[in-house]
Amino acid sequence: MIKKGDVVLVVIIFLVFTIGFAGFRLWQSSRNKDLIAVITQNDKVIERIDLNKVEEPRTITLSGDYHNIVRVEKGRIRYEDSDCPNRICVNTGWLYKYGDIAVCLPNKTIIQIEEK
């Protein structure tokens, strides 16, 4: 049998969870305002891209043992295509928030999202 106190406790837990989740989402969205995509190959920075300032979509070709095609759009970046054996880098998808990272080990390239 459910008591009145149990219902109050469930409502309080639900409210705390909802407020905490909303606060986390608000905090996370505020962190994603000034994001920089850093493309490195062989531990050397190839390019730093301010994702919020991208006006037109573009592609970047990375050569090496293999070839990677990187797609850059406003607010996001990804490996669009690669001729490496397993194509895990391509299957990673879009990177658009702080901490996102994609790696092509065969071509020794990394794309990671940092804060400005």
C-alpha positions in Angstrom: 0.0 0.0 0.0 1.4 3.4 -1.0 1.5 6.0 1.7 1.2 9.7 1.3 4.8 10.1 2.4 6.0 7.7 -0.4 4.3 9.9 -3.0 5.8 13.0 -1.6 9.3 11.4 -1.6 8.9 10.2 -5.3 7.7 13.7 -6.3 10.7 15.3 -4.6 13.2 12.9 -6.2 11.6 13.5 -9.6 11.9 17.3 -9.2 15.5 17.1 -8.0 16.4 14.9 -11.0 14.5 17.1 -13.5 16.1 20.3 -12.2 19.5 18.7 -12.1 19.2 17.4 -15.7 17.9 20.8 -17.0 20.8 22.5 -15.2 23.3 20.1 -16.7 21.9 20.7 -20.3 22.0 24.5 -19.8 25.6 24.3 -18.6 26.6 22.0 -21.4 25.1 24.2 -24.1 26.8 27.3 -22.7 30.2 25.4 -23.0 29.6 24.6 -26.6 29.6 28.3 -27.7 33.3 28.8 -28.6 34.5 25.5 -29.9 37.7 24.9 -31.9 38.3 21.8 -34.1 41.9 20.9 -34.0 43.2 18.6 -36.8 46.5 17.0 -36.2 48.6 14.5 -38.2 51.8 12.9 -36.8 51.5 15.0 -33.7 51.6 18.3 -35.8 48.7 20.7 -35.9 47.4 20.9 -39.5 44.6 23.3 -38.8 42.6 25.0 -36.1 39.0 25.8 -37.1 36.6 28.0 -35.1 33.4 26.0 -35.8 31.1 28.9 -35.1 32.8 31.1 -37.7 32.5 28.7 -40.6 30.4 30.4 -43.3 30.4 27.9 -46.1 30.8 24.1 -45.8 34.2 22.9 -47.1 36.3 19.8 -47.3 39.9 19.3 -46.3 42.0 16.4 -47.7 44.7 14.9 -45.5 47.3 12.9 -47.3 49.7 10.4 -45.8 49.8 6.6 -45.9 46.1 6.9 -46.7 43.8 9.8 -47.6 41.1 11.3 -45.3 38.5 13.8 -46.5 37.3 16.0 -43.6 34.0 17.8 -43.9 33.6 21.1 -42.0 30.3 22.8 -41.5 29.1 25.5 -39.1 29.2 24.1 -35.7 30.4 20.6 -36.6 33.2 18.5 -38.3 33.7 14.9 -39.4 35.7 12.4 -41.4 33.6 12.3 -44.5 35.6 9.6 -46.4 38.8 7.7 -46.0 40.6 4.9 -47.9 42.0 3.4 -44.8 41.2 -0.3 -44.2 38.5 -0.2 -41.5 37.0 3.3 -41.9 36.3 3.6 -38.1 37.1 7.3 -38.4 34.3 7.8 -40.9 31.8 5.8 -38.8 32.5 8.1 -35.8 30.1 10.7 -37.3 29.8 14.4 -36.5 31.9 16.0 -33.8 30.1 19.1 -32.4 30.6 19.3 -28.6 33.5 19.9 -26.3 35.6 16.7 -25.8 34.4 15.0 -29.0 37.3 13.2 -30.8 37.7 11.0 -33.9 40.9 9.3 -34.9 42.3 7.6 -38.0 45.1 5.4 -36.7 46.3 4.2 -40.1 46.7 7.8 -41.4 47.9 9.1 -38.0 45.2 11.9 -37.9 43.1 13.2 -35.1 40.2 15.6 -35.0 39.3 16.9 -31.6 37.0 19.6 -30.2 38.5 22.0 -27.7 37.3 25.2 -26.1 38.5 28.5 -27.4 
